[in-house]
Amino acid sequence: MNPRPTVHWLLACTILLVAGCAKDEGPVFVPAPVEPGVPIDTAYFNTEVLPIFTLHCWNCHPVSGALDLGASEASPGVSQAYANLVNVVTTGYAPNVRIVPGDPDASVLWQKVTGTGTYGLNMPPNGTTLSAEELQTIRDWIEQGALNN
């Protein structure tokens, strides 16, 4: 029996396996473990987060900072706001990202709406702030992976 066909077959399978696993699909979001029996309050972008942006942000942002936070569609099923926020490098603070799924503290938008001053002006800049409930909704959405839901 010739061992070469078996060796070639094993080598080919190994190469295919490695090549199939090598595809880079960006950062992987792994949600934090949830205690059994504790209900999860899912934050929905289109029905909860986007209305906050429309109410407090859209009057300045479809114009300022090349950041359209409107509800119009950038592509089918994706609003301009979502397309301009999630995993998008900021124009003024590169290489930082506007929304880092799963990590509000690394997200420039979160730093701006909570008033840390880390990235220039706090938002909204007119002296008003988002309510505690609105901030919690945005934080929950980011922590849950900033899904387009």
C-alpha positions as MATLAB code, in Angstrom:
seq = 'MNPRPTVHWLLACTILLVAGCAKDEGPVFVPAPVEPGVPIDTAYFNTEVLPIFTLHCWNCHPVSGALDLGASEASPGVSQAYANLVNVVTTGYAPNVRIVPGDPDASVLWQKVTGTGTYGLNMPPNGTTLSAEELQTIRDWIEQGALNN';
ca = [
       0.000    0.000    0.000;
       1.314    3.395   -1.027;
       1.116    5.959    1.838;
       1.418    8.971   -0.509;
      -2.303    9.256   -1.485;
      -3.275    9.299    2.191;
      -0.646   11.943    2.992;
      -1.794   14.085    0.055;
      -5.404   13.740    1.099;
      -4.622   14.749    4.705;
      -2.519   17.686    3.521;
      -5.290   18.900    1.206;
      -7.895   18.650    3.982;
      -5.641   20.548    6.387;
      -5.062   23.341    3.857;
      -8.812   23.651    3.182;
      -9.569   23.729    6.891;
      -6.971   26.429    7.592;
      -8.051   28.500    4.575;
     -11.703   28.262    5.616;
     -10.923   29.463    9.128;
      -8.671   32.311    8.029;
     -11.407   34.631    6.753;
     -11.348   37.855    8.768;
     -14.849   39.078    9.479;
     -13.870   41.840   11.874;
     -14.195   41.936   15.627;
     -16.343   39.278   17.193;
     -18.909   40.432   19.718;
     -19.496   37.958   22.500;
     -22.243   39.093   24.848;
     -21.638   38.919   28.554;
     -23.133   35.889   30.277;
     -26.636   36.429   31.561;
     -27.837   35.050   34.832;
     -30.518   32.407   34.278;
     -33.993   33.709   34.983;
     -33.021   37.377   34.592;
     -35.001   38.930   31.747;
     -33.046   40.726   29.028;
     -34.375   44.120   28.004;
     -33.329   44.242   24.374;
     -32.688   47.723   22.979;
     -33.891   48.083   19.403;
     -32.129   50.526   17.110;
     -34.972   51.373   14.742;
     -37.725   51.801   17.333;
     -35.817   53.058   20.390;
     -32.369   54.451   19.551;
     -33.037   56.084   16.170;
     -35.934   58.202   17.574;
     -33.514   59.593   20.193;
     -31.107   60.635   17.427;
     -33.960   62.074   15.372;
     -35.263   64.120   18.303;
     -31.960   65.403   19.701;
     -29.333   65.123   16.963;
     -30.796   65.252   13.490;
     -31.337   69.037   13.502;
     -27.520   69.422   13.258;
     -26.567   66.057   11.827;
     -27.325   65.620    8.485;
     -25.014   68.603    8.030;
     -22.359   68.778   10.738;
     -19.331   66.514   10.820;
     -20.309   64.453    7.762;
     -22.573   62.511   10.083;
     -26.164   62.039    8.923;
     -28.194   60.718   11.853;
     -31.422   60.623    9.879;
     -33.869   57.789    9.400;
     -33.631   57.802    5.589;
     -32.187   54.618    4.117;
     -28.531   54.390    3.136;
     -29.266   50.975    1.640;
     -32.270   48.651    1.880;
     -33.008   48.067    5.562;
     -30.137   50.256    6.811;
     -30.759   53.835    7.954;
     -28.271   56.633    7.323;
     -27.771   56.895   11.082;
     -26.835   53.227   11.473;
     -24.586   53.236    8.401;
     -22.759   56.322    9.682;
     -22.257   55.108   13.256;
     -21.477   51.434   13.753;
     -17.839   50.450   13.156;
     -17.187   53.766   11.382;
     -13.967   55.656   12.099;
     -14.615   59.222   13.215;
     -13.604   62.055   10.924;
     -12.138   64.179   13.711;
     -10.743   61.583   16.089;
      -9.370   58.801   13.847;
      -8.575   55.984   14.408;
     -11.306   55.965   17.064;
     -14.667   54.510   16.092;
     -18.059   56.190   16.493;
     -19.787   53.054   17.849;
     -17.825   49.985   18.913;
     -20.366   47.141   19.226;
     -20.307   45.744   22.735;
     -18.124   48.523   24.179;
     -19.793   51.855   24.973;
     -16.700   53.220   26.726;
     -14.616   52.794   23.544;
     -17.335   54.462   21.439;
     -16.788   58.141   20.600;
     -20.535   58.791   20.411;
     -21.051   57.444   23.931;
     -18.249   59.669   25.254;
     -19.834   62.698   23.571;
     -23.423   62.125   24.757;
     -22.329   61.411   28.334;
     -20.311   64.607   28.488;
     -16.848   63.262   29.243;
     -15.172   65.951   27.139;
     -12.695   63.381   25.854;
     -13.629   64.090   22.241;
     -14.343   67.810   22.129;
     -17.836   69.220   22.465;
     -20.424   67.328   24.415;
     -23.566   66.424   22.497;
     -26.046   67.866   22.089;
     -24.024   71.099   22.202;
     -26.881   73.459   23.049;
     -26.606   72.864   26.800;
     -29.305   70.218   26.965;
     -28.501   66.643   27.824;
     -30.171   63.367   27.050;
     -32.335   61.956   29.813;
     -31.053   59.120   31.968;
     -33.523   56.785   30.229;
     -32.326   57.834   26.753;
     -28.684   57.359   27.767;
     -29.459   53.929   29.213;
     -31.212   52.906   25.989;
     -28.190   53.922   23.908;
     -25.788   52.195   26.310;
     -27.877   49.002   26.335;
     -27.997   48.990   22.528;
     -24.212   49.379   22.245;
     -23.563   46.742   24.943;
     -25.886   44.309   23.163;
     -23.765   44.548   20.030;
     -25.196   47.686   18.319;
     -27.461   45.592   16.125;
     -29.474   46.971   13.218;
     -32.733   45.750   14.710;
];
